[in-house]
Amino acid sequence: MAKWLRSVLSGSEDEMNSSDKKAKDPVCGMDVDDRAAAPKSRRTGITYYFCGPDCKKAFDDNPKKYSKEKSERLQACSGC
């Protein structure tokens, strides 16, 4: 259920059908292996995974800012 909810909220419904464990960084949109020791944050019962500490910090500073506008998301990321 949590994986389905995360996939719906991230806009990637086919994530729930994937055999590998991938999450989408909500800041830059990069695919992240959620089994690895990637940076993560938990908010309102959902775990968000990040490609690196810069994206995690950007999300933690203002989680409401990150919508589906990829051009805005890429500006915050220096690790991708």
HELIX and SHEET records of a PDB file:
HELIX    1   1 ALA A    2  SER A   10  1                                   9    
HELIX    2   2 GLU A   13  ASN A   17  5                                   5    
HELIX    3   3 PRO A   53  ASP A   61  1                                   9    
HELIX    4   4 PRO A   63  LYS A   65  5                                   3    
HELIX    5   5 LYS A   70  GLN A   75  1                                   6    
SHEET    1   A 2 LYS A  22  LYS A  24  0                                        
SHEET    2   A 2 ASP A  31  ASP A  33 -1                                        
SHEET    1   B 2 LYS A  40  ARG A  43  0                                        
SHEET    2   B 2 ILE A  46  TYR A  49 -1                                        
END                                                                             
